[in-house]
């Protein structure tokens, strides 16, 4: 295990392969060799990795934050042979990792810079193998479902088509007839509006979803089984200790943790832990509703005027979400409940006859341009960031973890990391009228 590299796809493939002789599939990483030993009911395997003198070997690392992104980062470090201590102020897999919808796509992906599309695309391609591996190791099914995403905002079509052609993505412009066939549960008013506009919406058939709470539980269970991972829940980080521009330790409510490498993956709480860097990551509250419905009430993810409905495997339907800048207040409100309920039932009238089972909120790590911060602190040696994913923590999370560990270990990167470099904050200060950070249409304020 200590010899594993980022090529986790290979690990997943080997782990899931039927008992017998294994061989590398087409496209597997060059220079990796697999040895298998057949045994009744299981396959034992080893991966031999050629020495690469350019790779950095880390003695140990601390990850601050036990959400999905922090845990995936810790997992990748651990599978790369790095001992990891994971510090979580509460319990793992909670906060926004638990509260979100789990759509494995930005809601309106063409509103974001292309760097976000590239990051999302990597995750989308590799999530099935990761989730299958987690289910096998933990016994918990994260419920990955390729539901498809149906967007009913006709005015989004021009930008969507440009984005699809530029980024080689699959988007189909529907006729009203095709829309009625795909989503017969839609309200008559919504169908009539689509017919009047002579448009039936946009269909992204490859978009999938995952059930966040189950994903988090599976990930936490696997991490807990790794010998080189130490998970410390209810351990709040108070400050980083530094000396002459280098990390020396981490102050917590349980004492000082010695560390020379740390990853800050604390979501909405990250800004308070980045000394010397004005990290513009702020909490943005999102409220959600959950309907108890019969399976088949809804077949695809629906999105209309910034409101979405997600059909779960057991028939429940999740409704989201608000965007509220209210600090660290996680209270739910009657106003938001009414707003979400009205939007949901206007889209799918059958929901009027279904009970609302739950209403909750979470705090997203909002960033001003919708682009996360992935990489080294520009001034503090040994400090790394993986935060600011705003509404796209799940879909960007897997690629973000892989990319950051690539940077930390000085190995070949899965994609260009420069758009996500935390150093862009300093560049923006030096050139406030420039375009150091890019522009995204993904960040919003207020209840939308």
Secondary structure, DSSP 8 states (H G I E B T S, - for coil): -TT--S-HHHHHHHHHS-SS-----TT--TTEEEEEEEETTEEEEEEEE---TTS---SEEEEE--SHHHHHHHHHHHHTT-EEEEE-SS-TT-HHHHHS--BSS-TTGGGS-HHHHHHHHHHHHHHHHHHHHHHHHHS-----B---EEE--GGGHHHHHHHHHHHT---EE--HHHHHHH-TTS-HHHHHHHHHTT---EEETT--B--HHHHHHHHHHHHHH-TTEEEETT--EEEEEEETTEEEEEEETTEEEE-S-EEE--GGGGGGG-TT----EEEEEEEEEEE---TTS--SEEEETTEEEEE-TTS-EEEE---B--TT-----HHHHHHHHHHHHHH-GGGGGS-EEEEEEEEEEEETTS--EEEE-SSSBTEEEEE--GGGHHHHHHHHHHHHHHHHHT---SS--GGG-TTHHHHHHHTTTS-SS---S----S--
